[in-house]
Amino acid sequence: MTTYFAPSTLEEAVAYLQANQTIKIIAGGTDLLVAHYQELDTLPGLMDIGNIAELKTIATGEEVEIGALVTHEDIARHPWLQQHVPFLSQGAAQVGGPQIRNRGTIGGNLVHASPAADGAPPLIVLGAVVELTGSAPVQVPLEEFFIGPGKTVLAPDQILTKVKFSKPAANQGGAFLKLGKRKAMAIATASVAVLVTVDNNCLTDLRICLGSVGPVPLRARKTEDVLRGQKVDLLDLAAAEKKLQEEISPIDDIRGSAEYRRQAAGALLRRALQQAINNVGVTQND
């Protein structure tokens, strides 16, 4: 019989985890229950953190903090996030269907570590860090959190408790685009998030992150280097697309071939860059 524990505070959860490091942590349950449906009664134990109120909050301002138990629907519908980081809300709105979005959490989505996770690319281009709480809180850049499909740096005695990032500046703009086999209820065949910084009509800085084209969400640094410093109306998109296709490592699966993903990623990059540039400065009014 699987043991079940539902703490009401983070302190209780951390203490229980320290003493029971083989248990599975459940938040929304949309990944864990599916993965272990046939073996629930043989799991070493479940700790349901869904009652921990402090992990369900969103704090906004110059620094943004999103609790691990905040649902995708919460992010998709949050007015401040819609205004200041709309591409993050758009990514959340494309996760699964209404049932999944209302149960699934941002923390669970990241810990599950799918290369196709819709939440990861927008957060990575925002420079997000995740807070991991165990014997002491540790902050890890989200870009370094993933180490392989379904694998992260999260230790057995740690809980991912929040995601943190800075509000984009007035001269920054972002975009998130996802390609799937359907318009809804689809895992990404390829996705891309972009955050650009524009000064005097020049692309002074940018971040690009792709999903479903490698073993982890991929920060395309070499492609960024190709574009950085160019005039926004004279971007060498052919060179950027070529570099991107060299930088990614897609696979063949039921959602698309590796070659299809290479071509799709290049097309998504072109569109996302233009959208991000068009979005510079349009979401900054409080």
Stockholm file with secondary structure:
# STOCKHOLM 1.0

chainA/1-286         MTTYFAPSTLEEAVAYLQANQTIKIIAGGTDLLVAHYQELDTLPGLMDIGNIAELKTIATGEEVEIGALVTHEDIARHPWLQQHVPFLSQGAAQVGGPQIRNRGTIGGNLVHASPAADGAPPLIVLGAVVELTGSAPVQVPLEEFFIGPGKTVLAPDQILTKVKFSKPAANQGGAFLKLGKRKAMAIATASVAVLVTVDNNCLTDLRICLGSVGPVPLRARKTEDVLRGQKVDLLDLAAAEKKLQEEISPIDDIRGSAEYRRQAAGALLRRALQQAINNVGVTQND
#=GR chainA/1-286 SS CCCEECCSSHHHHHHHHHHCTTSEEESSCTTHHHHTGGGGGGSSCEEECTTCGGGGCEECSSEEEEETTCBHHHHHHCHHHHHHSHHHHHHHHTSSCHHHHHHCBHHHHHHHTCTTCSSHHHHHHTTCEEEEESSSCEEEEHHHHEEETTEESCCTTCEEEEEEEECCCTTEEEEEEEECSSSSSCCCSEEEEEEEEEETTEEEEEEEEEESSSSSCEECHHHHHHHTTCBTTSCCHHHHHHHHHHHCCCCCBTTBCHHHHHHHHHHHHHHHHHHHHHTTTSSCCC
#=GC SS_cons         CCCEECCSSHHHHHHHHHHCTTSEEESSCTTHHHHTGGGGGGSSCEEECTTCGGGGCEECSSEEEEETTCBHHHHHHCHHHHHHSHHHHHHHHTSSCHHHHHHCBHHHHHHHTCTTCSSHHHHHHTTCEEEEESSSCEEEEHHHHEEETTEESCCTTCEEEEEEEECCCTTEEEEEEEECSSSSSCCCSEEEEEEEEEETTEEEEEEEEEESSSSSCEECHHHHHHHTTCBTTSCCHHHHHHHHHHHCCCCCBTTBCHHHHHHHHHHHHHHHHHHHHHTTTSSCCC
//
